[in-house]
């Protein structure tokens, strides 16, 4: 499991709560994923469909 986030410190803190998780950039996390979960209050898309 890879946790990606705009704030690297927060992504690392979340990843630290799971024994098999690591933290990286959002791009790296999404590129290597079969499933992407996104929780955001953003008013514009944060992921582009390719």
N, C-alpha and C positions, 0 to 999 in steps of 0.2 A: 504494500500500500504506500502510495506517495501522496503527501499532503502538499498542495500548492496554495500560495496566497500572495496577495500584494504586499503584505507586511511579513518579511522573513522571520522576524522574532515570534510573531503570533503563530505562523505555520509550524515553526519548530516546537513551540509550546504544545500545540495540539498533537503533533506527531509523537511527542514524548509521552503522551498518555496511552499510546498503543505500543505493545512490545515489538511489533514487526513493521512499524511505519517509519518512513523517513520524510524529510521536508526538502522541497526543491521549488523551483519557479513554477508558476501556473503552466507555462508552455511545456516544460518537461513533464509535469504530472499528467497533463492531458494527452500529449503525444504517445505516451506509453500505456494508455488506459484502454480497457474494454468498456468500462462504465465510468461516467463522470457525474458526480453529484455537485451541484452548485447552490449554495445558500448565499443570497445577497439581497441587499436593499437597493441595488443599482436601478436607475431609471433607464439606462441604456444597456444593450447587450454587452456582456463581459467576455463572451466566447463567440468566435466567428465560425459559421458552418462552412466546411470545405468539401 
